[in-house]
C-alpha cells in the first residue's frame, strides 16, 4: 500500500477515535469522499481490506490503525 494511503488511514482512524471513542468502527469507505474521484486508490484500499486481510465490512478504527502502522 502506498505511503500516502497509509497516512490517510492513520489520520482518519485517529480522528474517529478522538471524536467517538476507542470502540468506534469504520469501513474502508471512511477514507474516501462520497464521490468516487480516485477509483485506483479506492481499489487499493479495498484490496488491502478485503483480499489481503479478509476483514469484515466494519472494523474497529484502533485495530485498523495498528495494522497499518505495523505494515
C-alpha positions as a Markdown table, in Angstrom:
| # | Residue | x | y | z |
|---|---|---|---|---|
| 1 | Unk | 0.0 | 0.0 | 0.0 |
| 2 | Unk | 1.3 | 3.4 | -0.9 |
| 3 | Unk | 2.6 | 5.6 | 1.9 |
| 4 | Unk | 0.0 | 8.4 | 1.2 |
| 5 | Unk | -2.9 | 5.9 | 1.7 |
| 6 | Unk | -1.3 | 4.6 | 4.9 |
| 7 | Unk | -1.1 | 8.1 | 6.3 |
| 8 | Unk | -4.6 | 8.9 | 5.3 |
| 9 | Unk | -5.9 | 5.7 | 7.0 |
| 10 | Unk | -4.0 | 6.5 | 10.2 |
| 11 | Unk | -5.2 | 10.2 | 10.2 |
| 12 | Unk | -8.9 | 9.1 | 9.7 |
| 13 | Unk | -8.7 | 6.5 | 12.4 |
| 14 | Unk | -7.2 | 9.0 | 14.8 |
| 15 | Unk | -9.9 | 11.5 | 14.1 |
| 16 | Unk | -12.7 | 8.9 | 14.5 |
| 17 | Unk | -11.2 | 7.6 | 17.8 |
| 18 | Unk | -10.9 | 11.2 | 19.1 |
| 19 | Unk | -14.4 | 12.1 | 18.2 |
| 20 | Unk | -16.3 | 8.8 | 19.0 |
| 21 | Unk | -14.0 | 6.9 | 21.4 |
| 22 | Unk | -11.8 | 3.8 | 21.3 |
| 23 | Unk | -14.6 | 1.4 | 20.2 |
| 24 | Unk | -15.6 | 3.2 | 17.1 |
| 25 | Unk | -15.9 | 1.1 | 13.9 |
| 26 | Unk | -15.4 | 2.1 | 10.3 |
| 27 | Unk | -15.2 | 0.6 | 6.8 |
| 28 | Unk | -12.7 | 1.3 | 4.2 |
| 29 | Unk | -15.1 | 3.8 | 2.6 |
| 30 | Unk | -14.4 | 6.1 | 5.6 |
| 31 | Unk | -11.1 | 7.0 | 3.9 |
| 32 | Unk | -12.8 | 8.5 | 0.8 |
| 33 | Unk | -15.2 | 11.2 | -0.1 |
| 34 | Unk | -18.7 | 10.2 | -1.2 |
| 35 | Unk | -17.6 | 10.9 | -4.7 |
| 36 | Unk | -15.5 | 8.2 | -6.4 |
| 37 | Unk | -12.9 | 10.6 | -7.6 |
| 38 | Unk | -9.9 | 8.2 | -7.3 |
| 39 | Unk | -11.0 | 4.7 | -8.2 |
| 40 | Unk | -7.5 | 3.3 | -8.3 |
| 41 | Unk | -6.8 | 4.4 | -4.7 |
| 42 | Unk | -10.2 | 3.1 | -3.6 |
| 43 | Unk | -9.4 | -0.3 | -5.2 |
| 44 | Unk | -6.0 | -0.3 | -3.4 |
| 45 | Unk | -7.7 | 0.2 | -0.1 |
| 46 | Unk | -10.4 | -2.4 | -0.9 |
| 47 | Unk | -7.8 | -5.0 | -1.9 |
| 48 | Unk | -5.9 | -4.5 | 1.3 |
| 49 | Unk | -9.0 | -4.6 | 3.4 |
| 50 | Unk | -10.9 | -7.5 | 1.7 |
| 51 | Unk | -8.4 | -9.6 | -0.2 |
| 52 | Unk | -5.3 | -9.3 | 1.8 |
| 53 | Unk | -6.7 | -9.3 | 5.3 |
| 54 | Unk | -10.3 | -10.6 | 4.8 |
| 55 | Unk | -11.7 | -8.0 | 7.2 |
| 56 | Unk | -15.4 | -7.6 | 8.0 |
| 57 | Unk | -17.2 | -4.6 | 6.5 |
| 58 | Unk | -16.9 | -2.7 | 9.8 |
| 59 | Unk | -13.8 | -3.0 | 12.0 |
| 60 | Unk | -12.5 | -1.1 | 15.0 |
| 61 | Unk | -10.6 | 2.0 | 14.0 |
| 62 | Unk | -7.9 | 1.2 | 16.6 |
| 63 | Unk | -7.4 | -2.2 | 15.0 |
| 64 | Unk | -7.0 | -0.8 | 11.5 |
| 65 | Unk | -4.6 | 2.0 | 12.7 |
| 66 | Unk | -2.4 | -0.6 | 14.5 |
| 67 | Unk | -2.4 | -2.9 | 11.4 |
| 68 | Unk | -1.4 | -0.1 | 9.1 |
| 69 | Unk | 1.3 | 1.2 | 11.4 |
| 70 | Unk | 2.8 | -2.3 | 11.7 |
| 71 | Unk | 2.9 | -3.0 | 8.0 |
